[in-house]
Amino acid sequence: MIGPSDVSVIIPYYNREEFIDEAVQSVLAQTLEPLEIIIVNDCSRESSRRYLDRYADVCTILDLKVNVGLSGSRNAGIHAAHGQFIALLDDDDYWLPQKLELQRKYMKEHPACSAVTCSVSAFFSDRPDQLWTRFGPGPITLAQAMIEEYWAVPSSLMIRRGAMLDVGGFDERFRECEDRDFMIRFCATGHRIQGIPTVLVRYRRTGQNSLSERRWRMFGVHIRIVWLHRALFYRAYGIRGMVNFLLGTLYKTTNNTTYIHRVVKLIVRVVKLKWRIRPGYQEPVSCEVQEHA
């Protein structure tokens, strides 16, 4: 193992004692030792909180007085962190051993990069694993961040702490899709998010509560995101961009609702979701190729 680094690891935690061992052990097994591991306990039940005591010697456990959700938990960890870099890990995901080492090396070689993501292996209980590489060469642009296909799993991110504070962290008004909102705001301020094609994260897609109900709730959140960032959507894609985003998410939302999905599918077939950037649009993210330092 390489010695301690300047990376603070933040793990938001809420009643996930069945998964937290795997998450913490994956951090302890990193080839690059983090500066610190901060577990943010978001008002878990008493028995679940007691479970964290086993990690008191290797982790800083930050207990919140009120439940604030993932956004608030991550923000609390960021403000408590001492590292120059922030690596996020959800309490039900885990990292492969070289995650921190490869990302920290990438950030050193690309000093103009504000955040780095990586490919992700999503695993399910009822189907084969899926490889997610939701980025291409160069940085993710704002125009791309507003499209559903471009999305960074929080557990895949390493972010410069200064850049995170610059955008105000995660918006605590969002209990779902806070990562989508963050990506848009991060790119809107000109920060660069780039990706390493190597799979470095295992992203759990099992044990999700009431998935069908969450789909509709998350669609409602997507409506809020479009409304909040309507000026950005309009600047890049016009009214058509907002319609495309909502129709695309509605298409996925209704996937298990046969009759409604047929109607939405017909609408999508007629409307044809095409992302066309408006003439004269200027991208806030610099897309110049970076040279190694």
N, C-alpha and C positions, 0 to 999 in steps of 0.2 A: 504494500500500500504506500502511495506517495503521501508525504507529510501534510499537515493542516493547510488549508487554503484560505481564501478570502470569500468563500461562498457560504451564505446562510441558507439552511434548508427550513422551509416552513410547511408544516403539516396541519391543516385544519382538521379537527376531530369532533365527531358527534355520534356517540353510541355505536361505534364500529369496532368493538373489542374483538370481533371475529376476524377482522381484516388488518388491524393496526400492526400486529406482529410482523406480517409479511412486508408491510410498508417500511417500518423502522429497520428491520433486518436488512432490507435492500439498500438502505442508506449506509448502514454500518459496514456493508460489504463493498462499498465503493473503492475503486483504485485510487481516487483522490479523496482524502479525508476532508469533510466539510469543517468550516470554522465552528459551526454550532448547528444543532438541530432543535428547532422550536416547535413544540406541539401546542397548538392553540385549542384548548378545550372549550367548546361552544355550549356551555351549560348542559353537559351530558347528565344522564341520571347518575345517582350516587355510585351504584355498583360499577357502571361503565367508567366513571372517573377514577375509582379506586384501582381499576385495572392498569392505569397509566403509571402507577407508583413503581412498577418494575423497571421503568425507564428513567427514573429520577436521577440516576447516576450518569446517564449518557445524554439526556435531553433536558432542555429547559421547558417546563410545563407552564404555560400561561393560561390561567383560569379566567374566563370572562364572566361578568356578573349577570349579563342578560344574553339571551340567544340572538345573534346577529346574522346568522347564515354564513355561507362560504365567503361572500365579499367582505363582510365585516371581520371575519376570522383571519382572512389573508391580510387585510389591512393592519390589523392589530399585530400580527407577526412581523410585517414589514417595518412598522414603526419601532418594534422592539429589537430588530435585527442589528447586528454590528458589521456584517459583511458588506463588501463593495458590490457583491452580486447576490441575487435572490433566486433560489431554485424552489419551485413550488411542487408539492406532491400531495395529492388527495389521499385520504386515509384508507381507501380501498384499492389503490393502484400500487404498483411497485416498479422500481428501476432495474435495469440491467447494470452489471458492475462498472462499466466504463462511462456511464452517463455523465457524471460530473467532470471527469477528466477530459473527455472529448469536447464537451461544450465549453469548458473553461479555456482550453487550448484554442478553440475556434474564436472565442471572443478576444483573446490576445492577438490573434492573427488578423482580426477584422475590427480595429479600434473604432470605426464609425458605426458599427452594428450595436444597436441598443438592446436587442434580445435575440436569442437563438432557440429554435425549436428542433424537432427531430421526427423521424418516422416513428409510428406507434403500432404496436400489435394489439388490436382489440380482441378480447376473448369473451366467449359467450358460454352459456350452459347447454344450449340446444343446437349449436351449429359450429362450423369450423372457424378458426381465428381469421381475422381480416387484417390486412396490411393497410394502414392509413398513411399516405404521404401527401398531405394537403398543401403542398407548396411546390414551386418550380425553381429554376435557377434565378439568382438575384433576390432582392427583397420582396416581401409581400407588400403590394401597393394598397393605397386606400381604396381604389376602385376594385381591387380583388377582395379586400377585407369585407366589403359590403355584399359579396356574392357568397352564397351558402357553402360552396365547395372549399373556400379558403377559410380555414379554421385551425387554431392551435389548441390542442388539448392542454389545459393548465399544467398537468403533471409533466408535460414535455418542455416547459419553458425555463430558461435561465435568463434573467433580466438584470440589467444594471440598476442598482437601487436608486441612483439619482434620476434615471429615466422614469422609473416607477413612481417616484414622488412627484416628478414633473407633471404627470398626468393625473395626479390625485389618487392613484391606486385603483381599486375596483369600486364601481358605483354601488353603494350599499342599498339602493332602492330596488336592485334586481336580486331576487332569490333564485332565479333560473336565468340561463343565457347571459350571465354576467361576463363570461369570457368573450361572447360575441360583441357585446357593448365595448368591452375593454379593447379588443382588436381594432375596432373602428376608431375609437378615441386615440389610441396609441399611434396609429398610422396617420390620423388627421393632423397630429402635431408634428409630423415629419420623421418620427422615429422608425428605424429600420428593424424589421423582424426577418431573419434569414433562417434557413433550415439545413440540417445535416441529414442526408438520406438514410443513414444507419438507424436501424431500430434500436432504441434505447429505453423504451417504456412499454410496460404491459398495462393496458387500460381495461379495467374490469367493466363488462357490460352485463353482468349477472347480478341478481339480487336487487334490481331496481324496483321501487315500489310503484304499483299502479301505473304501469307504463302507458296504457291507453288514456288514462285520465291526465297524466303528465304531458302527453302530447298536446292535448287541447289547451292545457294551462300554458305550456311553452309557446303555443301559437299566439295566445293572448300577449305573452311577453314580447314576441317578435313584432306584433303590431305596435307595442310601446316603443321598441327600438327604432322602427321605421319612422314613427312620429317624432321621436326625440332627435333623430339624425336626418330629418326630412330635407334640410338644406343641403347636406352633403350628398344624399341620394340624388337630389334634383340637379346639383352642380355636375355630378359625374354622368348620370344616366337619364335625367329628366323624370317626368312622371312615370314613364315606362319602367324605370328602375325600381321604384317603390312597388309597383304592381307585380313585377317579376319576382321580387323577393317574397312578397306575401303569397303569391300563387305557388311558388316553389315550396315554401314551408307548409302551405295548406295541402299540397299534393302529398307530402310525406306524412303529415298529421292524419290524413284520412285513409292511409294505406290499409288499415284493418277494418275500415268501415265501408263495406262493399258498395252500397248504393250511392252514398255521398261521394265516394272515391271515383265512381264511374262518371259522375257529373263533373267533378273537378278535372278528371283526366280529359274529358271532352273539351272543357274550357281551355286547358293547357294546349291541347292539340290545335284548337282554333287560333288562340292568341299567339302561340309559338314564343316561348321564352328565349329571347335573344338579347344578350347584354351588349348594347352599342353605346360606347362612350360618346358624349356630346362633343361636337366640334369646339375647339378652343379650350377644352378642359385641361387644367394644369395640375399635375400630380404633386402633392406636398412631400411625398417620399422620394428622395434621390435614388434613381435607378442606375446610377453609374456603377460599373464593375469595380469592386474594391481590390486593391493589391494587398498582399500579405505585409504585415508590419516588418 
